[in-house]
């Protein structure tokens, strides 16, 4: 494969409902363009795109893959991303690297959840869109009805072809601009005259298409109104401009599994998909948008050239982390395979090995004083699992695996919860996390114990109490003695979690022992009252005490302070506090009622609703963390994947009394 100039490069991301054939389309494109001698099959686990073991086992894409092919003097970088929105980091990276989206639609199903999400993602990124109507070889398809549904939902969806038929009759298409027929072949299509039975209908379809395209250009609309012939070249040029401006959304007819019409789709992309643009006007630079860290493949980095060009032997400065990075060999990626190329022009996509210090989002530049460019913005993870090594032999393996996984997929995050002592693996849903756990085991050989994260409850008191604490030990010789009296009283959390006040007068105990009393109180607070959770929201006033001239010590007064706190707290109406989170849920309007009802069942409190972008509702609520730890799963089930949410800690709040026994019993091992 040679180096292509920018205007001959096309970067196209495939978006669709999960299972709608994106990977199969990519395989067909490689076969039609001569990159491969046979098409791989997802079911057989031998596609070039889905090469990760988890993808092969599950017969579905879980990671981004780039597949370069050549068509009519153009290089088309096909970016195959997962259809499952839980792999949103991969989808985000693929969209960031692309300049055009091909949204695949199943002709047997029409618009599905994945179609809606694909459109939203492309629209938010301001990507031009081309529709590929797939599976037209299936029976009982109403082509006109599907096109009408797409047009009503998304605007100017414009069929560029008319199928000879559907089902077994899907043997070719009419090219409406070129006014010719194409009979599908094994690898490519053959041009022919339009079948007689379709001539009249094709003429009517072409007239509608010409009007739609001409309306995008003042000169062409004048020709159209004067009933003058408009050349195919002018129609294609105007179409390309309208596609780039998101004014028209052309639709093409295919059966990916049969490689039917795929060559014509490639030809269209070569002609009408916009070429990439420079994303910087400075020196040579590129941004990493995907990283693979694999024990077999090593460290592989996908880069989009944002200015100038990048070639083998280049030394660039990592503006995001500092330090120089030498790029050795550079390759055009073709899924799990690759072809070495001398260099890549601005806008092109390449893969470079052994850039171990370059992470997703990093900017590599020839200008050491330049500013980093914005890379893919990862979605925030919203679901966590607690992970721990199964044995001592797994400690280092798990640590390495977690580091490598988050390097490869930045939408995974690792946090250490100090209160519970747990390591949490965060992701975008149960499927996302399950794949990560499989990779920990299969790629890094770490055996892991997994559990739902503990809720970091806290305890407090509801009424004041006075108590005495004494520590006395006499075993011959030097003894231990400390005696204190405290007043324990509630302290509003907004005023602080803890306050210690010394009210000792007259030297009842030496000033030097007062810090030891406070230390003992704090230690007892950390051990909890009823459920072993830290105590907050209290004020301790040290009012009296006794000491012994020989036997008193810091340790004795520390133990006396702890005893005084325990004695007072046990009688101060202790209660459990639970963390309350603010939850912001974004869903289509028609799901608002179901979401509010579900939140009410989770002890949630609706704060308000708002109107988000793309005619979606934003529901703002407060809910206990204990009820929403698996909300990513619940929301996906309620909305079939249409909803998204964020959750952030808001405050601690008293837990209803009838629910506290379960927490206390579980903490004390009796539940």
CORTA-V906270 format. One record per run of one state. SS is the DSSP state (a for helix, b for strand, c for the rest). FROM is the first residue (numbers start at 1). LEN is the number of residues. If there is no record, write none. Layout:
{{SS | FROM | LEN} {SS | FROM | LEN}}
This chain:
{{c | 1 | 5} {a | 6 | 3} {b | 9 | 7} {c | 16 | 6} {a | 22 | 11} {c | 33 | 9} {a | 42 | 3} {c | 45 | 8} {a | 53 | 6} {c | 59 | 6} {b | 65 | 7} {c | 72 | 2} {b | 74 | 7} {c | 81 | 4} {a | 85 | 13} {c | 98 | 2} {b | 100 | 7} {c | 107 | 6} {a | 113 | 12} {c | 125 | 3} {b | 128 | 7} {c | 135 | 8} {a | 143 | 12} {c | 155 | 2} {b | 157 | 3} {c | 160 | 1} {b | 161 | 3} {c | 164 | 3} {a | 167 | 3} {c | 170 | 2} {b | 172 | 4} {c | 176 | 4} {b | 180 | 4} {c | 184 | 6} {b | 190 | 3} {c | 193 | 3} {a | 196 | 19} {c | 215 | 3} {a | 218 | 8} {c | 226 | 6} {a | 232 | 13} {c | 245 | 4} {b | 249 | 5} {c | 254 | 1} {b | 255 | 1} {a | 256 | 3} {c | 259 | 1} {b | 260 | 1} {c | 261 | 1} {a | 262 | 11} {c | 273 | 12} {b | 285 | 10} {c | 295 | 3} {b | 298 | 10} {c | 308 | 1} {b | 309 | 3} {c | 312 | 3} {b | 315 | 4} {c | 319 | 5} {b | 324 | 3} {c | 327 | 3} {b | 330 | 5} {c | 335 | 2} {b | 337 | 4} {c | 341 | 2} {b | 343 | 3} {c | 346 | 3} {b | 349 | 5} {c | 354 | 9} {b | 363 | 3} {c | 366 | 17} {b | 383 | 7} {c | 390 | 2} {a | 392 | 17} {c | 409 | 4} {b | 413 | 5} {c | 418 | 4} {b | 422 | 6} {c | 428 | 2} {a | 430 | 15} {c | 445 | 3} {b | 448 | 4} {c | 452 | 6} {b | 458 | 3} {c | 461 | 4} {b | 465 | 9} {c | 474 | 6} {b | 480 | 11} {c | 491 | 2} {a | 493 | 3} {c | 496 | 2} {b | 498 | 5} {c | 503 | 8} {a | 511 | 17} {c | 528 | 7} {b | 535 | 1} {c | 536 | 2} {b | 538 | 9} {c | 547 | 5} {b | 552 | 1} {c | 553 | 1} {a | 554 | 17} {c | 571 | 4} {b | 575 | 14} {a | 589 | 13} {c | 602 | 3} {b | 605 | 7} {c | 612 | 1} {a | 613 | 3} {b | 616 | 9} {a | 625 | 4} {c | 629 | 2} {a | 631 | 9} {c | 640 | 4} {b | 644 | 11} {c | 655 | 2} {a | 657 | 11} {c | 668 | 4}}
